[in-house]
Amino acid sequence: MITLVTGAAGFLGIRLVRRLLSEGHEVRGIDRIPMPSILSDLRGLNWIQRDLSSEILYPTEVLGVD
């Protein structure tokens, strides 16, 4: 399962990403800041740096998301 997490660098987002990955999910994390170093060593995480308040997600970025 591929899960899309917006605000993935935030307080709750980081914890949600780590939990989903530990349960075997593939995660696409989206945030307006670069990936935090605390998440950089995790396998199965695909990071998208984007400010969703002013930019769009492209269809290829959400392809396969459940």
C-alpha positions as CSV (number, residue, x, y, z in Angstrom):
1,M,0.0,0.0,0.0
2,I,1.3,3.5,-0.9
3,T,0.2,6.2,1.5
4,L,0.4,9.9,0.9
5,V,1.2,12.0,4.0
6,T,0.9,15.8,3.7
7,G,2.8,17.8,6.3
8,A,5.2,14.9,6.7
9,A,7.9,17.0,8.3
10,G,5.6,18.3,11.1
11,F,5.3,17.0,14.6
12,L,2.5,14.5,13.8
13,G,3.6,13.9,10.3
14,I,7.0,12.5,11.3
15,R,5.4,10.1,13.7
16,L,2.8,9.0,11.2
17,V,5.5,8.4,8.5
18,R,7.6,6.4,10.9
19,R,4.6,4.3,12.0
20,L,3.4,3.6,8.5
21,L,6.9,2.5,7.4
22,S,7.3,0.3,10.4
23,E,4.0,-1.5,9.4
24,G,5.4,-2.1,5.9
25,H,3.7,0.7,4.0
26,E,5.4,2.7,1.2
27,V,5.1,6.4,2.0
28,R,5.1,9.5,-0.1
29,G,5.8,12.4,2.2
30,I,5.0,15.9,1.2
31,D,6.1,19.1,2.9
32,R,7.3,22.6,1.9
33,I,10.7,22.0,3.6
34,P,13.4,19.5,2.7
35,M,13.3,16.1,4.2
36,P,14.3,16.3,7.9
37,S,17.5,14.3,8.7
38,I,15.5,12.3,11.2
39,L,13.7,10.7,8.3
40,S,16.6,10.5,5.8
41,D,17.6,6.9,6.8
42,L,14.2,5.4,6.4
43,R,13.6,2.9,3.6
44,G,10.3,3.1,1.6
45,L,10.0,6.9,1.9
46,N,9.7,9.0,-1.2
47,W,9.9,12.7,-0.4
48,I,8.2,15.5,-2.4
49,Q,9.1,19.0,-1.5
50,R,6.2,21.2,-2.4
51,D,4.1,24.0,-0.9
52,L,0.6,22.8,-1.5
53,S,-0.9,26.2,-0.7
54,S,0.6,27.6,-4.0
55,E,1.7,24.6,-6.1
56,I,0.0,21.5,-7.4
57,L,0.8,17.8,-7.3
58,Y,1.4,16.2,-10.7
59,P,-0.5,13.0,-11.6
60,T,2.7,11.0,-11.7
61,E,3.4,11.9,-8.1
62,V,0.1,10.4,-6.8
63,L,0.1,7.4,-9.2
64,G,-0.6,4.3,-7.2
65,V,-1.5,6.1,-4.0
66,D,-4.2,4.2,-2.0
